[in-house]
């Protein structure tokens, strides 16, 4: 569930059973399939691992559902709820903390209207704090997808986030074009 200043909002509806079946057919998922590889492919396609997909993967691979969920919950790479398209990782390590990471995190949260572990209602951004990004020389730092941003101030955070918004809006317009 996402959170906004106006209260909780409902997550986007998940894929249909037909969508899941079609994807698993294309991937040729059957008994003995590589479970982690299948989970990765399904998550790449849907953006997360919806419960109906996990159930169907279990049936197709003849893997008990408890084992499927065990694998999903063990690996941090897997998500069972929709997440934002862009993942923002805000460092809370010692060097970043000393140099103002709290102000940076606060600026991100204010700009996006979300807390740590949440996604924006439009599913464009997901925010998570991490113990260390390994870029202490850039403190305070954050990462968006695979790009690092350092020596941050609250004003610079807002500028960086704005640079991601036009691309998101343009993609949405292309998707809705006739």
N, C-alpha and C positions, 0 to 999 in steps of 0.2 A: 504494500500500500504506500502511496506517496503522501506527502504531507505538505500543505501550504499554509499560509497565514490565515486562510479562511476555513481551515479544518481539513479533514481527510477527504481524499477523492478516491474513486474506484479505479482499480487498475484496468488497463485496456483488456478487452476480451481476448482469450487465448485462441490458438489455432483450432480449426475444426478437426474432427476425427478423420475426415477425408484428407485434409492437408497432411496430417501426420502419416496416414497410410501411404499416401502418394510419395512423400519424402522417403519413408523407409523402403518402399518398393524401388525407388530410384537408386538408393544406397545398397540395394540387394542385401538387406539385413535378414539374416536367418540364424539358425542354430550354429553356435560356435563363432559368431561374429565377434570382432574385437570390441568389447563393451566400451572401453574408454574412447576409442575412435568413433564409434557410433554416437556416443554422448556428445563428443566434440562437434561432430557434423550437425547433429540436431540443434545444438545450442547456437552454432554459427548461423544456421538457417533461421531459427525463430528468435534469437537473441537471448534466450533462456531455455530452461528445460521444464515445460509444462507437465503437470501430473499425468494427464492422459497419454502423453508421449512416453513417459517413463513406464507406465503400465504396459503399453503396446510393445516397447522395446523389451521388457521383461518376457512377455509372451513370445515374441518373435525369436529371441535368443535362448529361450527356455532357461532364463536366469530368474531365480526367485526375486520378487519385488523388493524384499528386504535387502538383498545384496545390491541391487541396482541403486537403491537409496543410500546404502552404505558407501558405495563408491562416490556417489554424488556429494554426500556430506563430508567425505574425507578430503577430497580435493578442492582447494580454494578457487580453482578456475571455473567451477560449475555453479550456476545460479538457478534457483527454482522459482524466481519471481522476475518479472520484466525489470530491466535496468536501463538507464540512460545510454544513448548512443555514444557519448563521450564520457569517459571515466576520468574524474579529477581525483588525484591522490595528493593530499596535503600532508607534508612532512611535519611530524611533531617530535622529531629527535632533539637531542640536547642543543646542538648548534642552532637549529632553526628556532627552538623555543627561546633561547637567549636573545636571538635577533628579531623576535617579533612574530613568531608563527601564530600566536593567538589572534593577533590583529588581522593577519592574512586569512585565517580560517573564518573569522567573524565577517570579513569582507565578502568571502565566497558565499557564506550562508545568507547574508543580507541580499546579495545580488541575485541569488537563485531561489531564495525562499525555502531552502531545505536544510536539514541537519545531516550530520555524519551518518552514512549508511542509507540515505534516501536518494530517490531520483526525482527530477522535476516532473510535474504532471504531463508535460509534452514529451517526456522520455528522451530529451536531448542530452541531459547531463545526469551523472551519478556521482555522488561525493563520498569519498572515504578518506579517513586519516590513516596514516601509516607510521610505523615506528621510525623508519629511516628510508630515505631515497638514495643514500650513498653519495649525496652531492653537497656535503657540508660546506664546501668552498662557495656554494651558491646561496647559502642560508640568508633568509628563509626561502624555501623552495616549494614548488608544487610541480606536478606532472599532469598533463592532459593527454590521454592516450599514450603515445610514446615520445611526446615532446616535453622537455624540461624547461621550467621557467624559474629563474633565481633572482636574488636580491630584490625580493618583492616588497611592495608597499600596498596598502589597500587601494590606492589609486591605480597602480599598475595592474593589480588583480582585475579590477573592473574593465580596464582596457583590453587585457588578454581575453576575458570572457566575451566581451563585445565582438572580438575578432572571430569567435566561433559561431556567433549567432547568425550573421548574414549567410554563412555557408549552410547552416541548418534550415534557414528560411528558404533559401534558393532550392535546396533539395526537396523540401515540402512542396514548393510551387511546381517543380518539374514533375513530381509524383502525381499532382492533381491536374496537370495539364491534359487537355483532350487528345 
